[in-house]
């Protein structure tokens, strides 16, 4: 059985996210900021819109790794730019 590690990163501005050889990657857009209840702004990952409160996930076949660059673009608004990136990497 393989060992894996989960890495969670917060993204608060438009940027490129590197998969860095992960086995799986997910993008979670919260509905609101838990600290101040501000709504999250619309965001796209490689052109795919992520609805508030949902997760966009990509996983590889067993033994494969993802070396993609994902383009995260926030579309502005009155809320906050918030996105969590969760990567699963082999140890």
Secondary structure, 3 states (H helix, E strand, C coil): CCCEEEEEEEECCCEEEECCCECEEEEEECCECCCCCCEECCEEECCEEECCCEEEEEECCCCCCECCEEEEEECCCCCECCEEEEEEEEC
